[in-house]
Amino acid sequence: MTRFTVNNQPVEYRLDPQTPLLWALRDASNLTGTKYGCGTGQCGACTVDVDGQARRSCQVAIGTIEGSYVTTIEGLSRERNHPVQLAFLAENVVQCGFCIPGFVMAAAALLRRNPDPSEQVIRDTLTNLCRCGVYPRVVEAVQRAGRAMRGEELIPAGPRPGIEPADSARLVPAFAPPSRP
């Protein structure tokens, strides 16, 4: 059994110690914000924070992180108000959204270590892949989040988590074809 903390909750996994952290999170803990992309650590879709470092969870065996603290996208900010999340919304980074949790986690770890990274440092550190090509907006969002974290800029709050039932669907009159004589 492997024990560590996930999103501030102690967890004990009864899985093979060689199980990749990605699958422990997704399958055993139902934390599906961490995405499976390539399985080889190249794409970064599975990036999580392990003891303050951005790690590709598909490449981390749970047995190697006994006693560690893991933060997933779900644990970064329950209200979705972390400066990186707000900046990604404000800069319209998201297109398909698949790679975004990994980018957000990598950016949050970077900004914790370096609150004012240059464009080159951001590009060198965030090596995540995005098929939509949002890289310029990612750089802008990370710089904006850094300014917010340094107290130089206020980023307006994004939409609240969830959808209000009244907004989830609108009832419209059913279409009635014209009657025929």
TIPA-718589 format. One record per residue: x, y, z of N, C-alpha, C in turn; residue in three letters. Coordinates in steps of 0.2 Angstrom, whole numbers, plus 5000, padded with zeros to 4 digits. Example, Ala and Ser with C-alpha at 12.3 -4.5 7.8 and 13.67 -1.06 7.14 Angstrom:
% residues 2
{{5066,4972,5039},{5062,4978,5039},{5066,4984,5039},ALA},
{{5064,4989,5035},{5068,4995,5036},{5064,5000,5039},SER},
% end
This chain:
% residues 181
{{5004,4994,5000},{5000,5000,5000},{5004,5006,5000},MET},
{{5002,5011,4996},{5006,5017,4995},{5002,5023,4998},THR},
{{5005,5027,5002},{5002,5033,5006},{5005,5039,5004},ARG},
{{5001,5044,5002},{5003,5051,5001},{4997,5055,5001},PHE},
{{4998,5062,5000},{4992,5066,5001},{4990,5069,4994},THR},
{{4984,5069,4992},{4981,5071,4986},{4976,5077,4987},VAL},
{{4978,5083,4985},{4973,5088,4986},{4971,5089,4993},ASN},
{{4977,5089,4997},{4976,5090,5005},{4972,5084,5008},ASN},
{{4971,5079,5005},{4968,5073,5008},{4973,5067,5008},GLN},
{{4974,5064,5014},{4978,5058,5014},{4975,5052,5011},PRO},
{{4979,5049,5007},{4976,5044,5002},{4981,5037,5003},VAL},
{{4977,5032,5003},{4981,5025,5003},{4979,5021,4997},GLU},
{{4983,5020,4993},{4982,5016,4987},{4984,5009,4988},TYR},
{{4979,5005,4987},{4980,4997,4987},{4981,4995,4980},ARG},
{{4986,4998,4976},{4988,4997,4970},{4995,4995,4969},LEU},
{{4997,4991,4964},{5004,4990,4963},{5009,4996,4964},ASP},
{{5014,4996,4967},{5018,5002,4968},{5021,5005,4961},PRO},
{{5021,5001,4956},{5023,5003,4950},{5018,5006,4946},GLN},
{{5012,5006,4948},{5006,5010,4945},{5008,5017,4944},THR},
{{5007,5019,4938},{5008,5027,4936},{5003,5031,4940},PRO},
{{5006,5036,4943},{5002,5041,4947},{4995,5043,4943},LEU},
{{4996,5044,4936},{4991,5046,4932},{4985,5041,4933},LEU},
{{4986,5035,4933},{4980,5030,4933},{4978,5029,4940},TRP},
{{4982,5030,4945},{4980,5030,4952},{4975,5036,4953},ALA},
{{4977,5042,4950},{4972,5048,4951},{4966,5047,4947},LEU},
{{4966,5045,4941},{4960,5045,4937},{4956,5039,4939},ARG},
{{4959,5033,4939},{4955,5027,4940},{4953,5026,4948},ASP},
{{4957,5027,4952},{4956,5025,4959},{4953,5031,4963},ALA},
{{4955,5037,4961},{4953,5043,4965},{4947,5047,4961},SER},
{{4946,5045,4955},{4941,5049,4950},{4943,5056,4949},ASN},
{{4949,5058,4949},{4951,5064,4948},{4953,5065,4940},LEU},
{{4948,5066,4936},{4949,5065,4929},{4952,5072,4925},THR},
{{4953,5077,4929},{4956,5083,4926},{4963,5082,4923},GLY},
{{4966,5077,4926},{4973,5075,4924},{4972,5070,4918},THR},
{{4974,5073,4912},{4973,5069,4906},{4978,5064,4904},LYS},
{{4976,5059,4901},{4981,5054,4897},{4982,5057,4890},TYR},
{{4988,5058,4888},{4989,5060,4882},{4993,5055,4878},GLY},
{{5000,5055,4879},{5004,5051,4876},{5007,5045,4880},CYS},
{{5007,5045,4886},{5009,5040,4890},{5017,5039,4891},GLY},
{{5020,5044,4887},{5028,5044,4887},{5031,5050,4891},THR},
{{5027,5054,4893},{5029,5060,4897},{5031,5066,4892},GLY},
{{5029,5065,4886},{5031,5070,4881},{5026,5076,4880},GLN},
{{5019,5074,4881},{5014,5080,4879},{5013,5084,4885},CYS},
{{5013,5082,4891},{5012,5086,4897},{5005,5086,4899},GLY},
{{5000,5083,4896},{4993,5083,4898},{4992,5081,4905},ALA},
{{4996,5076,4907},{4995,5073,4914},{4999,5077,4919},CYS},
{{5001,5083,4918},{5006,5086,4923},{5002,5088,4929},THR},
{{5005,5086,4935},{5002,5088,4942},{5008,5091,4946},VAL},
{{5006,5093,4951},{5011,5096,4956},{5013,5090,4961},ASP},
{{5019,5088,4962},{5022,5084,4967},{5027,5087,4971},VAL},
{{5025,5089,4977},{5030,5092,4982},{5033,5099,4979},ASP},
{{5028,5102,4975},{5030,5109,4972},{5033,5109,4966},GLY},
{{5034,5103,4963},{5037,5102,4956},{5032,5100,4951},GLN},
{{5032,5102,4945},{5028,5100,4940},{5030,5093,4937},ALA},
{{5026,5088,4938},{5028,5081,4936},{5023,5078,4931},ARG},
{{5026,5075,4926},{5022,5071,4921},{5019,5065,4925},ARG},
{{5013,5064,4927},{5011,5059,4931},{5011,5052,4928},SER},
{{5011,5052,4921},{5011,5045,4918},{5018,5042,4919},CYS},
{{5023,5046,4921},{5030,5044,4922},{5032,5043,4929},GLN},
{{5027,5044,4934},{5029,5043,4941},{5025,5037,4944},VAL},
{{5029,5032,4946},{5026,5027,4949},{5024,5029,4956},ALA},
{{5018,5027,4958},{5016,5029,4965},{5020,5027,4971},ILE},
{{5024,5021,4970},{5028,5019,4975},{5034,5023,4976},GLY},
{{5036,5028,4971},{5041,5032,4972},{5040,5039,4975},THR},
{{5033,5040,4977},{5031,5046,4980},{5028,5045,4987},ILE},
{{5030,5040,4990},{5027,5039,4997},{5028,5045,5001},GLU},
{{5023,5047,5004},{5023,5053,5009},{5023,5060,5006},GLY},
{{5023,5060,4999},{5023,5066,4995},{5016,5070,4996},SER},
{{5016,5076,4993},{5010,5080,4992},{5009,5081,4985},TYR},
{{5003,5079,4983},{5001,5079,4976},{4995,5084,4975},VAL},
{{4996,5089,4970},{4990,5093,4969},{4988,5092,4962},THR},
{{4982,5091,4960},{4979,5090,4953},{4976,5097,4952},THR},
{{4973,5097,4946},{4970,5103,4943},{4964,5104,4948},ILE},
{{4960,5099,4950},{4955,5099,4955},{4956,5102,4961},GLU},
{{4963,5101,4964},{4965,5104,4970},{4968,5111,4970},GLY},
{{4970,5113,4964},{4973,5120,4963},{4969,5125,4966},LEU},
{{4962,5125,4965},{4958,5130,4967},{4951,5128,4966},SER},
{{4947,5126,4971},{4941,5124,4971},{4936,5129,4967},ARG},
{{4937,5135,4969},{4933,5140,4966},{4935,5143,4959},GLU},
{{4940,5140,4956},{4943,5142,4950},{4946,5149,4950},ARG},
{{4949,5151,4956},{4951,5158,4956},{4958,5158,4957},ASN},
{{4962,5153,4956},{4969,5154,4956},{4972,5159,4950},HIS},
{{4976,5163,4951},{4978,5168,4946},{4980,5165,4939},PRO},
{{4983,5159,4939},{4984,5155,4933},{4977,5154,4929},VAL},
{{4973,5151,4933},{4966,5149,4930},{4963,5156,4927},GLN},
{{4963,5161,4931},{4960,5167,4929},{4963,5170,4923},LEU},
{{4970,5170,4923},{4973,5173,4917},{4972,5168,4911},ALA},
{{4972,5162,4912},{4970,5158,4906},{4963,5159,4903},PHE},
{{4958,5161,4907},{4952,5163,4905},{4952,5170,4902},LEU},
{{4955,5174,4905},{4956,5181,4903},{4959,5182,4896},ALA},
{{4964,5178,4895},{4968,5178,4889},{4965,5173,4883},GLU},
{{4959,5170,4885},{4956,5166,4880},{4960,5160,4877},ASN},
{{4964,5157,4882},{4969,5152,4880},{4965,5146,4878},VAL},
{{4960,5144,4881},{4957,5138,4880},{4954,5137,4873},VAL},
{{4955,5132,4869},{4952,5130,4863},{4948,5124,4865},GLN},
{{4951,5118,4863},{4948,5112,4864},{4948,5110,4872},CYS},
{{4953,5112,4875},{4954,5112,4882},{4957,5106,4885},GLY},
{{4959,5101,4881},{4962,5095,4883},{4969,5096,4886},PHE},
{{4973,5100,4884},{4980,5101,4887},{4980,5106,4892},CYS},
{{4975,5110,4893},{4975,5115,4898},{4976,5113,4905},ILE},
{{4973,5108,4908},{4975,5107,4915},{4982,5106,4916},PRO},
{{4986,5102,4911},{4993,5101,4912},{4997,5108,4911},GLY},
{{4995,5112,4907},{4998,5119,4906},{4997,5123,4912},PHE},
{{4991,5123,4915},{4989,5127,4921},{4994,5124,4927},VAL},
{{4994,5118,4928},{4998,5115,4933},{5006,5117,4932},MET},
{{5008,5116,4926},{5015,5118,4925},{5016,5125,4926},ALA},
{{5012,5129,4924},{5013,5137,4925},{5012,5138,4932},ALA},
{{5008,5135,4936},{5007,5137,4943},{5014,5135,4947},ALA},
{{5017,5129,4945},{5023,5127,4948},{5029,5132,4946},ALA},
{{5029,5134,4940},{5034,5139,4938},{5033,5145,4942},LEU},
{{5027,5148,4942},{5026,5155,4945},{5028,5154,4953},LEU},
{{5027,5149,4956},{5028,5148,4963},{5036,5149,4964},ARG},
{{5040,5146,4959},{5047,5147,4960},{5050,5153,4957},ARG},
{{5047,5156,4952},{5049,5162,4948},{5043,5166,4947},ASN},
{{5041,5171,4951},{5035,5175,4950},{5035,5180,4944},PRO},
{{5041,5180,4941},{5042,5185,4935},{5046,5182,4930},ASP},
{{5044,5177,4927},{5048,5173,4922},{5048,5177,4915},PRO},
{{5053,5177,4911},{5054,5180,4905},{5050,5175,4900},SER},
{{5048,5178,4894},{5045,5174,4889},{5049,5168,4887},GLU},
{{5056,5168,4887},{5060,5163,4885},{5060,5157,4891},GLN},
{{5060,5159,4897},{5059,5155,4903},{5053,5151,4902},VAL},
{{5047,5155,4901},{5041,5151,4900},{5041,5146,4895},ILE},
{{5043,5148,4889},{5044,5143,4883},{5048,5137,4885},ARG},
{{5054,5138,4888},{5058,5133,4890},{5055,5128,4895},ASP},
{{5051,5131,4900},{5049,5127,4905},{5042,5124,4904},THR},
{{5038,5127,4900},{5031,5124,4899},{5032,5121,4892},LEU},
{{5034,5114,4892},{5036,5111,4886},{5030,5106,4884},THR},
{{5024,5108,4887},{5018,5104,4885},{5016,5105,4878},ASN},
{{5013,5100,4875},{5011,5101,4868},{5003,5103,4868},LEU},
{{5002,5107,4863},{4995,5109,4861},{4993,5108,4854},CYS},
{{4989,5104,4852},{4987,5103,4845},{4984,5109,4842},ARG},
{{4981,5113,4847},{4977,5119,4844},{4982,5125,4843},CYS},
{{4988,5125,4846},{4993,5130,4845},{4992,5136,4849},GLY},
{{4990,5136,4855},{4989,5141,4859},{4995,5144,4862},VAL},
{{5001,5142,4860},{5007,5144,4864},{5008,5152,4865},TYR},
{{5006,5156,4860},{5007,5163,4862},{5003,5166,4867},PRO},
{{4996,5163,4867},{4992,5165,4872},{4994,5162,4879},ARG},
{{4997,5156,4879},{4999,5153,4885},{5004,5158,4888},VAL},
{{5009,5160,4884},{5014,5164,4887},{5011,5171,4890},VAL},
{{5007,5174,4886},{5003,5180,4889},{5000,5179,4895},GLU},
{{4996,5173,4896},{4993,5171,4902},{4997,5170,4908},ALA},
{{5003,5167,4907},{5008,5166,4912},{5011,5172,4914},VAL},
{{5012,5177,4910},{5015,5183,4912},{5010,5187,4916},GLN},
{{5003,5187,4913},{4998,5190,4917},{4997,5187,4924},ARG},
{{4997,5181,4924},{4996,5178,4931},{5002,5180,4936},ALA},
{{5008,5180,4933},{5013,5182,4937},{5012,5189,4940},GLY},
{{5010,5194,4935},{5008,5201,4937},{5003,5201,4943},ARG},
{{4998,5196,4942},{4993,5196,4947},{4996,5193,4954},ALA},
{{5000,5188,4954},{5003,5185,4960},{5008,5190,4963},MET},
{{5011,5195,4959},{5015,5200,4962},{5011,5206,4964},ARG},
{{5005,5206,4963},{5000,5212,4966},{5000,5218,4961},GLY},
{{5003,5217,4955},{5003,5222,4950},{4997,5223,4945},GLU},
{{4993,5217,4946},{4987,5217,4941},{4981,5213,4945},GLU},
{{4975,5216,4944},{4969,5212,4946},{4966,5209,4940},LEU},
{{4965,5202,4940},{4962,5199,4935},{4954,5198,4937},ILE},
{{4950,5200,4933},{4943,5199,4935},{4941,5191,4936},PRO},
{{4937,5190,4940},{4935,5183,4941},{4931,5180,4935},ALA},
{{4932,5174,4934},{4929,5170,4929},{4922,5168,4931},GLY},
{{4919,5164,4927},{4912,5161,4929},{4913,5157,4934},PRO},
{{4907,5156,4938},{4907,5152,4944},{4907,5145,4942},ARG},
{{4910,5140,4946},{4910,5133,4944},{4903,5131,4943},PRO},
{{4901,5126,4938},{4895,5123,4938},{4890,5128,4933},GLY},
{{4885,5125,4932},{4880,5128,4928},{4873,5129,4931},ILE},
{{4870,5134,4932},{4864,5135,4935},{4859,5131,4931},GLU},
{{4854,5127,4934},{4850,5123,4930},{4845,5127,4925},PRO},
{{4844,5133,4927},{4840,5138,4922},{4844,5139,4916},ALA},
{{4850,5139,4917},{4854,5141,4911},{4857,5135,4907},ASP},
{{4855,5129,4909},{4858,5123,4906},{4854,5122,4899},SER},
{{4848,5123,4899},{4844,5122,4893},{4838,5127,4893},ALA},
{{4837,5129,4887},{4831,5134,4886},{4826,5130,4882},ARG},
{{4820,5130,4885},{4814,5127,4882},{4812,5131,4876},LEU},
{{4811,5128,4870},{4809,5132,4865},{4803,5128,4862},VAL},
{{4798,5131,4859},{4792,5128,4856},{4794,5123,4851},PRO},
{{4791,5117,4851},{4793,5112,4847},{4791,5114,4840},ALA},
{{4795,5112,4835},{4794,5114,4828},{4788,5110,4825},PHE},
{{4784,5113,4823},{4778,5110,4820},{4778,5111,4812},ALA},
{{4779,5106,4808},{4779,5107,4801},{4772,5110,4799},PRO},
{{4772,5114,4793},{4765,5116,4791},{4761,5111,4789},PRO},
{{4754,5112,4791},{4750,5106,4789},{4748,5106,4782},SER},
{{4747,5101,4779},{4745,5100,4772},{4738,5099,4771},ARG},
{{4736,5102,4766},{4728,5101,4764},{4726,5094,4762},PRO},
% end
